[in-house]
Amino acid sequence: MLKMVRKSVLSSSGCYSYRSSSSTRGMPFLHSTLSTALFHSQPSNPGKSGETHLGNQPLDPRGSNAEDALKVFDEMLRRRPLPSVVRFTQVLAPLVKLKHYPTVLSLNSQMLLSGIRPDIYTLNITINCYCRLNGMDYALSVLSHFFKLGLQPDVATLTTLIHGFVLRNRVADAASVFRKMVVGGYCQPNVFTFSTLIKGFCAVGNNTAAIQLLRKMEEYGCQPDIITFNTIIDSLVKDTLVDEAKNLFSEMVGRGIVPNVITYSSLIQGVCSIGLWKEAWRLLNEMASQGIFPDVFTFSILVDALCKEGRIGQAKSVVQIMIQRGIEPDTVTYNSVMYGFCLRGEMDAAKQVFDVMLSIGSMVDVQSCSILINGYCKQKKISKGYKIFKEMPLRGLVPNTVTYTTLIDGFCKAGRLQEAEKLLREMGEKGCPPNGCTYNIII
């Protein structure tokens, strides 16, 4: 069965193979020891392994931080008899939560060399670490050892592998693993497995495959949850398939799944994107009637859409409602309002918003400056835009390609070509690469 899984994934990706010793430079922790240590390891004695610690005190393998966990691990390796693999796995798990993935793989290698035979939980942890480090070929090699050790991969194994491929946008590989292991009857997926693969399909814009997978869930005795539906609804909305998103919303409610703030936020974003303002307000009121209160993200969606439509008065009203409800506008909210004023050429009002952000502290970001600079350039107030640009380093902000390109465009249109060329040179010196728009402006 494993050969089928590996063959399918290998053929679709074109880059998987068992590595030679010269090609394990990036992740040697497990691979270099598997053939030599794994099958010579013996089960440690679980009966006596955790009873004493430096004498007769109990051993707690769960360190409060990475340093504590490493100390416990080293101490456990010196114990005779060695503690059980369960105890070692309890040390690895907190390190995974702390995202110390290379450390976990290194410790796992030491366990194998010490003759500690891995169990399904240890192998799942190892697969997860390789997935997080973009080592999917190594993750698959660990999968092979499940079968060599007589262990059966479980749903956690499957979901972890799928998640690893999805993280790298290798959705076809994720689907291949799902198909071979699930259809082959080796593993029963759960809602997390389905939701992870659905998220992958949505991430690459394959809404059709996501919905097809949603329909298959019940065939495996698995009921979709709010996360499953939210993922697809959000993806449909982003592709402006608002009617399809609303239909799926109705289906979700019909199944007895209660929508949450994320569901409504996605729908509000969708209807705003096609100018259905009455529908947006209706959804907002529907949320409130069901005791679901909009958060800063929901309000920011509404503010942004209104500002882009030039409805700055309504946007300001929404911001006031936010404040009255005790929801503090964030950088995204203020940037949207500032953009709305710039769009209307009301630069004094835009600068007032900018100053409010400065007074709050840590609110202004690179996008804030770029928006204001662009507004000044559009109004042929290049000097004011350049002043904002020069103040950015004082605020700990590094101009990006958009910032430079905006200002270069402003200088060119004002006939100040030498200053535009100077900025272009500065971009290279600062390690900020020009893009196609930058060069088109200069040409």
Secondary structure as GFF3:
##gff-version 3
##sequence-region A 1 443
A	DSSP	alpha_helix	2	13	.	.	.	ID=ss1
A	DSSP	three_ten_helix	21	23	.	.	.	ID=ss2
A	DSSP	alpha_helix	28	37	.	.	.	ID=ss3
A	DSSP	three_ten_helix	38	40	.	.	.	ID=ss4
A	DSSP	alpha_helix	66	77	.	.	.	ID=ss5
A	DSSP	alpha_helix	85	97	.	.	.	ID=ss6
A	DSSP	alpha_helix	101	113	.	.	.	ID=ss7
A	DSSP	alpha_helix	120	132	.	.	.	ID=ss8
A	DSSP	alpha_helix	136	148	.	.	.	ID=ss9
A	DSSP	alpha_helix	155	167	.	.	.	ID=ss10
A	DSSP	alpha_helix	171	178	.	.	.	ID=ss11
A	DSSP	pi_helix	179	183	.	.	.	ID=ss12
A	DSSP	alpha_helix	191	203	.	.	.	ID=ss13
A	DSSP	alpha_helix	207	216	.	.	.	ID=ss14
A	DSSP	three_ten_helix	217	220	.	.	.	ID=ss15
A	DSSP	alpha_helix	226	238	.	.	.	ID=ss16
A	DSSP	alpha_helix	242	254	.	.	.	ID=ss17
A	DSSP	alpha_helix	261	273	.	.	.	ID=ss18
A	DSSP	alpha_helix	277	289	.	.	.	ID=ss19
A	DSSP	alpha_helix	296	308	.	.	.	ID=ss20
A	DSSP	alpha_helix	312	324	.	.	.	ID=ss21
A	DSSP	alpha_helix	331	343	.	.	.	ID=ss22
A	DSSP	alpha_helix	347	360	.	.	.	ID=ss23
A	DSSP	alpha_helix	366	378	.	.	.	ID=ss24
A	DSSP	alpha_helix	382	391	.	.	.	ID=ss25
A	DSSP	three_ten_helix	393	395	.	.	.	ID=ss26
A	DSSP	alpha_helix	401	413	.	.	.	ID=ss27
A	DSSP	alpha_helix	417	429	.	.	.	ID=ss28
A	DSSP	alpha_helix	436	442	.	.	.	ID=ss29
###
